[in-house]
Amino acid sequence: MQKIVIKGNKKLNGRIRISGAKNSALPIMAASLLTKESVILHNIPKLGDVDIMSKLLQELGVELNFVDNTIKIVADISKINDFVNNPLLKCIRYSTHLIGALLQQFKEISLPLPGGCVIGTRRLDSHLLGFKNMGAKVSINDDMLRVSAEELHGCDVRLEFPSVGATENLLIAASTANGNSTIKNVAQEPEIVDLANFLNSMGAKITGAGESVIQIKGVSELSGTEYSIIPDRIETGTYIAAAGVTNGDLILEKTNPNHLEAVLEKFVQTGMVIDQEGNNLHVRASDQINPVNVITETYPGFPTDMQPIITTLLARANGESIVQEKIYDSRFNHVPELCKMGAKMRINSDFLYISGIDELNGAEIEASDIRCGGALILAGLCAKGKTTITGVNQILRGYENPVEKLKNVGAQISLC
């Protein structure tokens, strides 16, 4: 079992290049199956979930080459293997996006209910509502999801909740459906815009991505493309927090500050100094961490993925902070582990009450999901003594080379 070992209380100083967005890479890789022609994707991060998706596509019979941070995909749908019992389908949430990509060609798809991070209820209702409106029949029996349709047709549908996954899945499916679709109350995250831009580069006709209503004119076929995905805004936020907790001074390269307005606002409220230099961010800690209140919301609000990250910074604030988690009903997995390190925190329903302290202490702790792991690395970086983190596979599912990146800016951190 791998462990990350950190000797904390080291000021970070230097430059970190931000990787491509995990939450763009995965749906775009799935959407690449909509064409038989070559798709070349740049800025793809090398991390666990991308590796699982790559292996899954290869086992389906897709030709896939991954060199440096570029993937080339050639998917001959007629040669794709049956994947109903492939165990990799259970490993990542984005396996459901294969429905949107393949249903028009396969007519019937059965796959196990997906896995991913255990962070609360993540229902598929909106996905299934959209497919039903497109003319599909849907059933769930014995943890198996079955979707069938002789032909997908355009539809008008309003999502009950602006689900990122459902918006992506329906965008993919509607791109080649027969007729026009209007999807209302959609997610507006930058990753949605990135997926729409990718599909449009293949010949799709999508408008409204990034707004509350998306319109799609179905086309009969899509072509190959070459496309570069956006930088990872959650990784950017994690390394901003790393500067904050270590009294550090970092330049974060190749990010997109426009995707981080709500996040940057909260970090500035804590006292951090953040300057934009083109596509780079220069982030510096202040002498004192100010307490702030945080409410997670759908984009453009403060993202739920950043909630565990900023929680670690607030654990050392000079005062009381309140965090309300409004997206997922079980996203405080990091809190018991931080408390092992001396943090003073109390959970009440979807509220987290934090009493800031001067110093955390090293401990043996476990990452139970990706962002929990990011929060625990931050805690180890600023803690007194040695911190040992298990559950490393969870961290590496969502962060590209975090140990190497942190070591390069002065952290005493190792993977063993």
Secondary structure as GFF3:
##gff-version 3
##sequence-region A 1 416
A	DSSP	beta_strand	4	7	.	.	.	ID=ss1
A	DSSP	beta_strand	13	17	.	.	.	ID=ss2
A	DSSP	alpha_helix	22	31	.	.	.	ID=ss3
A	DSSP	three_ten_helix	32	34	.	.	.	ID=ss4
A	DSSP	beta_strand	39	42	.	.	.	ID=ss5
A	DSSP	alpha_helix	48	59	.	.	.	ID=ss6
A	DSSP	beta_strand	63	67	.	.	.	ID=ss7
A	DSSP	beta_strand	70	74	.	.	.	ID=ss8
A	DSSP	three_ten_helix	77	79	.	.	.	ID=ss9
A	DSSP	three_ten_helix	87	90	.	.	.	ID=ss10
A	DSSP	three_ten_helix	93	96	.	.	.	ID=ss11
A	DSSP	alpha_helix	97	106	.	.	.	ID=ss12
A	DSSP	beta_strand	108	112	.	.	.	ID=ss13
A	DSSP	alpha_helix	125	133	.	.	.	ID=ss14
A	DSSP	beta_strand	137	141	.	.	.	ID=ss15
A	DSSP	beta_strand	144	148	.	.	.	ID=ss16
A	DSSP	beta_strand	156	158	.	.	.	ID=ss17
A	DSSP	alpha_helix	164	175	.	.	.	ID=ss18
A	DSSP	beta_strand	180	184	.	.	.	ID=ss19
A	DSSP	alpha_helix	190	201	.	.	.	ID=ss20
A	DSSP	beta_strand	205	207	.	.	.	ID=ss21
A	DSSP	beta_strand	213	217	.	.	.	ID=ss22
A	DSSP	beta_strand	225	228	.	.	.	ID=ss23
A	DSSP	alpha_helix	233	245	.	.	.	ID=ss24
A	DSSP	beta_strand	249	253	.	.	.	ID=ss25
A	DSSP	three_ten_helix	257	259	.	.	.	ID=ss26
A	DSSP	alpha_helix	261	269	.	.	.	ID=ss27
A	DSSP	beta_strand	273	277	.	.	.	ID=ss28
A	DSSP	beta_strand	280	284	.	.	.	ID=ss29
A	DSSP	beta_strand	294	295	.	.	.	ID=ss30
A	DSSP	three_ten_helix	304	306	.	.	.	ID=ss31
A	DSSP	alpha_helix	307	314	.	.	.	ID=ss32
A	DSSP	beta_strand	320	324	.	.	.	ID=ss33
A	DSSP	alpha_helix	334	340	.	.	.	ID=ss34
A	DSSP	beta_strand	344	348	.	.	.	ID=ss35
A	DSSP	beta_strand	351	355	.	.	.	ID=ss36
A	DSSP	beta_strand	364	366	.	.	.	ID=ss37
A	DSSP	alpha_helix	370	382	.	.	.	ID=ss38
A	DSSP	beta_strand	386	390	.	.	.	ID=ss39
A	DSSP	alpha_helix	392	398	.	.	.	ID=ss40
A	DSSP	alpha_helix	402	407	.	.	.	ID=ss41
A	DSSP	beta_strand	412	415	.	.	.	ID=ss42
###
